[in-house]
Amino acid sequence: MILPALSSSLYKSVSPYGSLNNIVDGLSSLTEHFSDLSLSSEARKPSKRPPPNYLCHLCFNKGHYIKDCPQARPKGEGLTPYQGKKRCFGEYKCPKCKRKWMSGNSWANMGQECIKCHINVYPHKQRPLEKPDGLDVSDQSKEHPQHLCEKCKVLGYYCRRVQ
C-alpha cells in the first residue's frame, strides 16, 4: 500500500514546530501592526469633569478625579495612595485578620498597627480631612492610639502636633 509510505514521508518533512512557528510569526506581525497604540497616561483621554466642590483624593485640588491627577505616581511607588505632606483621613484593612478601621490621623507612607495582629497596615484609601462625607466624621473625644501609629512612633510624640 502506498498510503503508509506517503504519510510517513509527510510526517518526516513537516516539523512538529511548524504550526507553532506560524503562530509566533502571526503574533509578531500583530504586535508590529498595533505598536503605535499606547495605553500610557498621556494617551488616555481624561474622564468627565468632577462636580465643582470635588477635591482630588491624591493632591486635594479641584478640577480632576484621582485617576487624572497630574501628581499620580506609577503603581508600587509609595506605600500609600496619598503622597502629600498633610494629615488626611485613611481607611485600613488588616490583610491577616480582615479587621477594618478608619482614622483621621493618616499620613503618606505611614501605617497603623492592627490591634489584633500587631502588624503595620497601610491605608488602602486616603482622602482630605477638609470635607468629611458622613463616615469620615471622627469622634474628637476619642483618644488617638499613639502606640499603634507609625507616624507617632517615628516622631516620638503625638503626630497631630505636626501641621
C-alpha positions as CSV (number, residue, x, y, z in Angstrom):
1,M,0.0,0.0,0.0
2,I,1.3,3.5,-0.9
3,L,-0.6,5.4,1.8
4,P,1.5,4.5,4.9
5,A,4.7,5.3,3.0
6,L,3.3,8.6,1.8
7,S,2.1,9.5,5.3
8,S,5.4,8.6,6.9
9,S,7.3,10.8,4.4
10,L,4.8,13.6,5.0
11,Y,5.4,13.5,8.8
12,K,9.2,13.4,8.3
13,S,9.2,16.5,6.1
14,V,6.9,18.6,8.4
15,S,8.5,20.0,11.6
16,P,6.5,19.5,14.7
17,Y,7.2,23.1,15.4
18,G,5.9,24.4,12.1
19,S,2.4,25.3,13.3
20,L,3.9,26.9,16.5
21,N,6.3,29.0,14.4
22,N,3.3,30.1,12.3
23,I,1.5,31.3,15.4
24,V,4.6,33.1,16.7
25,D,5.0,34.8,13.3
26,G,1.4,35.8,13.3
27,L,1.6,37.3,16.8
28,S,4.8,39.2,15.8
29,S,3.1,40.8,12.9
30,L,0.1,41.8,15.0
31,T,2.5,43.4,17.6
32,E,4.2,45.4,14.8
33,H,0.8,46.4,13.5
34,F,-0.5,47.7,16.8
35,S,2.8,49.1,18.2
36,D,1.7,52.6,17.6
37,L,-1.2,52.2,20.1
38,S,-0.4,53.3,23.6
39,L,-2.1,52.8,26.9
40,S,0.1,55.3,28.7
41,S,-1.5,58.0,30.9
42,E,-0.5,60.7,28.3
43,A,-2.5,58.8,25.6
44,R,-5.6,58.2,27.7
45,K,-8.2,60.9,27.5
46,P,-9.3,62.3,30.8
47,S,-12.7,61.3,32.2
48,K,-15.5,63.8,32.5
49,R,-15.0,66.7,34.9
50,P,-16.0,66.2,38.6
51,P,-18.5,68.4,40.4
52,P,-17.2,71.9,41.3
53,N,-16.8,71.1,45.0
54,Y,-15.0,67.7,44.5
55,L,-11.4,67.5,45.8
56,C,-8.9,65.0,44.2
57,H,-8.1,62.4,46.8
58,L,-4.5,62.5,45.9
59,C,-3.4,66.2,45.7
60,F,-6.6,67.7,47.3
61,N,-7.1,70.1,44.5
62,K,-10.3,70.7,42.5
63,G,-10.9,70.1,38.8
64,H,-10.0,66.4,38.3
65,Y,-10.5,62.9,39.6
66,I,-7.7,61.0,41.2
67,K,-7.2,58.8,38.1
68,D,-6.4,62.0,36.1
69,C,-4.2,63.6,38.8
70,P,-1.0,65.1,37.4
71,Q,0.7,64.1,40.7
72,A,-0.2,60.4,40.2
73,R,2.7,58.0,40.5
74,P,3.1,54.6,38.9
75,K,1.6,51.8,40.9
76,G,4.0,50.5,43.5
77,E,5.7,53.8,44.0
78,G,5.0,54.9,47.6
79,L,3.3,52.8,50.3
80,T,0.0,54.8,50.4
81,P,-2.3,56.3,47.8
82,Y,-1.7,59.9,49.2
83,Q,1.9,61.1,48.8
84,G,1.5,64.7,50.2
85,K,2.7,66.3,53.4
86,K,-0.7,66.9,55.2
87,R,-2.5,64.7,57.6
88,C,-5.6,63.0,55.9
89,F,-8.4,60.5,56.5
90,G,-7.4,56.9,55.9
91,E,-9.3,53.6,55.6
92,Y,-7.4,50.5,56.7
93,K,-8.0,46.7,56.4
94,C,-5.7,44.2,58.0
95,P,-4.5,41.6,55.4
96,K,-4.2,39.0,58.2
97,C,-7.4,39.2,60.2
98,K,-9.5,41.4,57.8
99,R,-10.3,43.9,60.6
100,K,-11.3,47.3,59.2
101,W,-10.9,50.7,60.7
102,M,-10.7,54.4,59.8
103,S,-8.5,57.2,61.1
104,G,-8.3,60.9,60.8
105,N,-4.6,60.6,61.6
106,S,-3.4,59.1,58.3
107,W,-0.1,60.1,56.7
108,A,1.7,59.4,53.4
109,N,3.8,56.2,53.6
110,M,2.9,55.6,57.2
111,G,0.7,52.8,58.6
112,Q,-1.1,51.9,61.8
113,E,-0.7,48.7,63.8
114,C,-3.6,46.3,63.8
115,I,-4.8,45.9,67.5
116,K,-5.4,42.1,67.0
117,C,-2.4,41.0,64.8
118,H,0.2,43.6,65.8
119,I,1.3,44.2,62.2
120,N,1.7,47.5,60.5
121,V,-1.1,48.1,58.0
122,Y,-1.0,50.8,55.3
123,P,-4.3,52.6,54.3
124,H,-5.9,51.4,51.0
125,K,-7.8,54.6,50.7
126,Q,-7.0,58.2,51.8
127,R,-8.8,61.5,51.3
128,P,-8.7,65.1,52.6
129,L,-9.9,66.0,56.1
130,E,-11.4,69.3,54.9
131,K,-14.5,67.7,53.5
132,P,-16.0,64.9,55.5
133,D,-18.6,62.8,53.7
134,G,-20.6,61.3,56.5
135,L,-18.5,58.3,57.6
136,D,-15.4,60.5,58.0
137,V,-16.6,62.4,60.9
138,S,-14.5,61.2,63.7
139,D,-15.2,61.3,67.4
140,Q,-13.0,64.2,68.6
141,S,-13.3,63.0,72.3
142,K,-11.8,59.6,71.3
143,E,-8.0,59.5,72.1
144,H,-5.6,58.7,69.2
145,P,-3.8,55.4,70.0
146,Q,-0.2,56.7,69.6
147,H,1.3,53.3,70.4
148,L,-0.3,51.9,67.2
149,C,0.5,54.9,64.9
150,E,3.7,54.6,62.9
151,K,4.0,58.4,62.5
152,C,3.8,58.9,66.3
153,K,6.4,56.2,66.8
154,V,8.8,57.8,64.2
155,L,8.3,61.3,65.6
156,G,8.5,60.2,69.2
157,Y,5.4,62.4,70.0
158,Y,1.8,62.8,69.1
159,C,1.5,63.1,65.3
160,R,-1.3,65.8,65.5
161,R,1.3,68.3,66.8
162,V,2.7,68.3,63.2
163,Q,0.8,70.6,60.8
